[in-house]
Amino acid sequence: MSGIDTRPVRSTATLAGVLAVLTALAVGVSIGDPLPVVSAVGGAVLLAGGTWALGEESNARVAAGSVMAVAGVVGFALTVVFAAGGSRLAAFLGLAIGTMYVLLDAVTDSIDDGNQIGAALRESGNALLVGIVVAVLLSVTAQYNVLSGVVFGVSGLAAITPFVGFVTLQIGAVLVLLLLNRVVPVLEGWLPDPGSGDRTLDTLSEVGMSRTEVPVTVWAVLGVEGVVALFPQAQVLFNAFLAGTPVVGSLLRVALSGLLHVPLVVLAVGLLGILLASGLQRWVVDWLGDDPARTLSLQSGGIVAVVATILGTTAVSLLGIDLFGRSTAVSSLIGPAAVILGGLVTAVLLIGVVVAVVPLLSHRGFLPQPAGGFALGSAVLFLTILLGAELGVPTVLVIAGSAATLLIWDAGAHASSIGLQLGRDAGTSDSEFVHVTGTGLVLGLAVVGAIAARYLVVPAIAPPQTSASALRSAIALFLIVLAILALGLALSVRSDSPVAE
């Protein structure tokens, strides 16, 4: 049986997942605004669906899973934005995390498949970090028009005096020759081999020079000219030289005022761009590793998020909408896209840590190996429902939701046990139906008894008008919840029995 699929059986696991989603939605809506509830539970569903897709061999499915996983993280992040904070935010996140744990166990083996979602979040986080750098560069370039600034800055420097323009023109020419020597080998690697005929790159290679090929006298002359250009007397003598040659001097004065500097600067910037692209190419090759298609598939979620964020914030900016209200100096400099991507990177990191909790605790023996996600998810949902009781969740829903968490755990544990022993596709529908129905009936009777005690027995003993009635009601509700927990303990003991019973 070593080759069987040991994930939880589909029908009962699906029931546990659906019940978790419905419980979270019902409790969340009763707390308040449905918007953070939908984003929280929707994020959990997307994250679980992405994890399921990541377990496939196809790169297209893995890419879709990565996108869904990042979309789920966005849902969690939007929950923080939509919620008012405090206990409400803790309740919404508790519902989302509890549902996510249950769903992860329902669709995958959260212990063995945890590495897949972890790898996808890690690679998408790397893509988001690169996207932040790109967004900052685009923002700074758009705000300050860097290329035009460099061109006009050099032209302005050349226009100070003709002699300064003469010196800077020589320095620019030497710089271009040095860059050509570095760029030609890069272009030869990019372009196809033209054969034995004449090649333009050979000519460029002969023109370019390395730093050691530049004569020492050239470096010495440039150094002396640079120092001499600082003295006004030298500038006066050079102006007198130009004035002494009326026609040629006038042409040189115009050329040295920046006319020749602009194409030289543009050429130098282009050559630097080629060198930068070459370095970026080497970095991308190292980054993608031995299996570029797989790595890109895992990074698809981050790449899509980067593109969507940059395009979206650009469109919003063109419409004149301020996303953050009063912006700070830093946010104005780096741009809204970098701010959003930075927040998303933080969310990806936190969700990655939360997802890793189940396999970590399971391997250390703190959670049951076959059903760690069901156990921890139902526990988180139960505690969140108790918190919801303080936030205005009706008593009936608190009792029913508490019972539902126990049913979720029991159904999930039963599904995991069958999957572990007989496989995910085991034909045990009758056994599953009998088990879930029996547990549901017992919990249903417990819920009916608890509601009857809350609304019939307790008011008869202590009328609502007295101050002690609220306390007695609370004590009665606590005892009822304690009884349901005891029932859950009994069911856990029963779940250890053989599946074939």
N, C-alpha and C positions, 0 to 999 in steps of 0.2 A: 504493500500500500504506500510505498514511499513516493510513487509518482502521482498520487491523487492530489486534487486541489483541496487543501485543508481549510479554505476560508469558510466562514459561516454559511449554512444553507440559505438559499435565496429567500424563500417565502417568509420564514420566521424572522430572518434578519431584516428584510424589507419592512415587515410589520413593526419591528422595534424602531427602525429609522423613521417611518411615517408617524408613528406615535410620538416620537421625540419632537419632530417638527411641529405637529399639531399642538402638543402641550406647550412648547415654547411660544408659539404664536398666540395661543389663548391667554397664557399668563402675561406675555408682553403687552398685548393690546389692553388688558385690564389694568396695567400699570399706568398707561398714558398714551402719548402720541404714537400712532402705528408706524410712522416713518422710520425711527431707529430700530423698531422691531423687525420690519421687513428687511432693512439693510443687514441687521445682525444675523437673522436666520438665513436670509439669502446668501450671505457671505459663507456661512457654514455649509450650505448645500453646494455652492460652487466649489469650495475648497475640497469637499469630499468627492465631488464629481471629477475634479481635476486629478486627485490622487488615484481614482479608479482608472482614468485614461492613461496616467503615467505608467501603469503596470503593463501596458501593451508594448509589443515589439516595434510597431510601425512608428517611424519618426513623425509622420503627420499626426498620429494620435497623441504622441508625446508632446508635440507642439501645442495641440489643442488643450491637453491637460495642463500645460504650463500657463497658458493664457487663462484658463478657468481658475487655476490656483491663485494667480495674481489678482484676478477679478474678485475672488473671495476675500483676499486681503484688503482690497479696496472697500468691500462691504463692511469689514470690521472697522476700517479707518473712518468711513462715513458714519458709522454708529457713534463713534467718539465725537464727531462733528455735530451730529443731529441731537444727541442726548444733552440734557441740561447739566450733566455732571453729578457728582456725589453718589448717593445710593441708587438713583435711577440708572446712571451709567453702569455701576457695578452689576445691577440686576440684568440689564440688557446684555452686557458682555458675558455674564454667567450663563444666560440662556443660549447665547451663541456658542460659547466654548463647550458647554455640556452637549448641545446638539451635534457639534462638530465631532466630538469624541465618539458618540454613538454612531454617527454616519460613517466615520472612518472605519470603525470595526464592522459595520454592516456591509460595506462594499469592498473592503480589502482585509488583508491581514495586517493590522496596524503595527505589529512588531517587525515583520519581514519587509513590508512595503513602506515603512517609515523612512527608509533611506531614499526612496524615489522622490517623495514630496520634499524631503530635506534638500536633495540635490537640485531639484527644480527651483526651490526658493533661493538657494544659495547662488545658482547661476543667474537667476533673474535679478537678484540683488546686485551681482556684478554688472549686469547690463544697465541697471538703474544708476549705479555709480558713474559709469561712463556717460550715461545720459545727462547726469548733473553737470559734468565737465563740459559737454557739448552745449547744454543750455546756457551755462554761464558765459562761454565764449561767444555764443550767438547774441546774448543780451548785451555784453560789453561791446561787441562789434557794432551792433545796431545802434546803441546809444552814442558811442563816440566815433563811429565810422573810422576804424583804426587804419585801414589801408589808405584811405584818402588823407588821413592825418599824417601818416608816414611820408607819403609823396609830397604833400604841401609843406611838411615840416622841413624836409631836406631841401626843397626848392627855396623856402624862406631862408634857410641857413646859407644857401649859396648866394642869395640875393643881398646879403649883408654888405659885402664888398666883392669886387671882381677877383681879388687875390684869394679870398676864402673860397669862392666858387671854383677857382683854378685848382686849389689844393684838394677840395672835397671831390672834384671830378676825377682826379688821379687816384684817390683812395677808392672810389667806387669802381673804377675800371679794374684795379688790382683785385678787389673783392669778387667781381664777376668772374675773372679768370680763375681764381681759387675755387669758386663754386662750380664752374664748368668742369674742373678736374674731378670733383666729387660726383657730379650729376651724370656724366657720360656713362660710367659703369652701371649706374642704376637704370638708365634708359636702355642700355644694351641688354640688360636682364629682362626688361619689360617687352621690348620689341622683338618680333621674329627675326631669325637670322636671314639677311638678304642674300647670302651666298658669297661668291667670290668677286662680285662686282664692286664698283666704287660705293662707298658708304659715307653718308653725310656725317655720321657720328665719328668717323675716323678724323675728319677735318676738325670737328669740335674738340676731339681728344688732343690734337696737336696744338690747338689754340690754348686750351686750358693748362694751367700750371699748378703744381703743388707748392706748399709753403717753402719747401727746401729748394725748389727750382727757381724761385724769384731771386734775382741777384741781390747780394747784400747791399750793393750800392743803391738799388731802388729803395730798400727799406731805410737806408741812411738818408737819402734825399727826401723821402716822405716825412721822416721824423724832423729833419731840419726845417722843411717847409711848414710843417705844423707848428713848430715853435716860433718861427719867424712871422707867421700869420697873426700871431698875438700882438705884434708891435705895430703901432700906427704908422711908424716911419716906413715900414716895408709896404704897407698898403698904399701910402702916398707915392712911393717910387713906382709901384706897379701901375697905379693910375696915370702917372706921368708917362710911363712907357706906352700905355694904350693911347694916350692923347697925342703922342709923338708920331703915331702911325694912323692917320685919319680914317682910311677905309677899313683896313684890317683890324685896327683897334676898335672901331665901332662895332664890327661884326663879332669880335671876341667878347666885347662887353655885353652884347645881347645874349650870346651863347652861354657865357658864364653866369648869367643872371638866373639860371635855372632851366633854360630851354633844353640843354643836353642832360640835365640831371633826372628829369622825369622819366624818359624811357630807360635810363640806366637803373633807376630805382625799381621800376616795374619789372625789368628783367631779373634783377637780384631777388625781388620778392617771389617771382615765379620759380626761380631755381631753388630758393629756400623751401617753397611749397613742395617741390619734387622730393627733396631730401626728407621733409617731414612725412610725406606720404610713404616713402620707403621705410622709414622707421616705424610708422604706424602699421605698415604691412607686416613687418617682422613681428611686431607686438601681437597683432591679430592672429598670426600663425601659431605663435607660442600659446596664446590665450585659448584658442580653439582646441589645441591638443591633438591627439592621434585620431580622434573621430570627430571632425568638424561638424558633420551633419547632426550627430547626436547632441553635441554641445549647443549648437544653434537651436535645436528643438527644445532643449531644456531652458534656454534663454528667451524663448519666444514671448513669454509673458512680460518680461522686463522690456524687451524691444518694443512690443506693441504699446506698452504703457508709456514709454519715452516718446514715441512718435505721436501718440494721441495727446499727450500732455503738451508737447511743444506746439503742435498744430492748434489745439484747443485754446491754449493761452494766447497764442498769436492772434487767432480770430477774435477772442474776447478783447484783447488790447486794441485791435483795429476798430472795434465797435465803441471804444472809449469807456469800457466797464472796468472798474477797479475791484479785483477779486478779494482784496484783503482790507478794504477800507483805508485806514490810515497806515501807510507803508513806512517802514524804517529805512534808514540810509542803506543798510545791507541788503534788504529785500529789493529795494529799488535798483541796486547795482547788479545783483545776480539775476533778477527777474523772477516773475511768478512761477515759471516752469521749474526752475531749480528749487524753489521753496517747496512746491508740491512734490517733486520727485524725492527731495530729502525726507519729507514726512512719510512718503511711501516706503522708502528704504528702511526707516525705523520700524514701520508696521510689519514689513516682511521679516525683519530680524526678530521682532517679538513673537510673531505668529510661528516662526520656525522653532523658537524655543518652546512655545506652548505645545506644538505638535510632537516635539521630541520627548515630552514628559511621559507619555504612555509607554513607548518602548524602553525608556530608561528605568521607570519604576517596575515594569514587568521583568526586565532582565535582572533586577536586583531583588526580586521576590516580593515587592510591596503590592503588586497587582497580580491577579491570576493570569497565567500565560495565554489561555485560549480566548479570554474575553476581557482584557484589561480596559479597552476603550468603552465597552458597555458598562463596566463597573464604575469607572471614574466619571464617565459622562452622566450616568443616572445619579451619581452622588452629587455632582455639581448642579444638576437640574434640581434635585431635592433641596439643597441648601439655598439655591436661588429662589425657589418657591417660598421657602420660609422667610427669606428677605422680602419677597413680594407681599407677604402678609402684613409687613410693616408699612408697605407703600400703597395699601388700599386694595389689594387683591381680595375679592370676596371669599368668605370662609368656605363656601361650597367648592370653589375652584382650587383653593389651597388643599383641601382634603382629597378631591379628585385628582389633582395634579400630583400629590404625594403618592397616591396609589398608582398612578400612571408610571411614575419613575421606577417603582418596584416591578411593574409589569415589563417595562422596557429592559430592566436589568435581567429579569428572569428569562424573558424570551430571547434576549441576546446571548445569555450564557448557554441556554439550551441549543440555540442555533450553532454556536461555536463548538459545543461538545459534539454535536452530530457531525459537523464539518471536519473536526479533528479526527474522529474515529472512522467515519464512512465516506467523507468527501463532500464537497459543495453540492454535487448533483445527485446526492443520495435520494432514493425514492422513499422518503419517510413522511409524506404529507399527512397521513392519518395520525401518526404518533405526534407530530408537531401540533396538529389541530387539537388533539385531545389535551396535550400539555398546556397549550396557551389558553384554551377554553376553560380548563379547570382552574388555572391561576386567575384568569379574568373573573370567573364567578366568585371565587373566594374574596378577591379584592373588591368586587362589586358589593358583596354583602358587607364587607368591612366599611366601605364608603357609606352605604345606606345606614348602617348602625351608627357611624360617627355623626352623620348629618342629623339623624333622629335624636341622638343624645344632645347635640348642640342646640337644636331648635325646639325640642320637646321636653326632655328630661331636665336639663339645666334651668330653663325658664320656670318650670314647675317647682323646682327646689328653691331657687332664688329669683324672685321676680325682677324684671329688668329695671324697675324703678330704684332698687336699692343699689348702693355703691359697690356692694360685694358681688353683684351679679356678673359684672365684667370680669372680675378676677376669677370667679368660679368657671365662667365660660372659657377663659383662657387656659385654666388648669385642665378642664375637661378636654379641650382641643389638644393640649400637649399630651395628655394621657392617650388620646386616640392616635395621635401621630406615633407615640411610643409603641402602641400596640401594633400599628402597621409595620414599624421597623422590626418588631419581634417576629411578625409573620414573614417578613422578608428574610430574616435569619433562618427561620425554619425552612423556607423555600431553598435557600442556598445550601443547606445540608442535604435536602432532597436532590438538588441538581448534581451532586457528586455520585449518585447512583448510576448504574449502567444505562446506556441509552435504550437498550432493547427492552427495558421493563414495560 
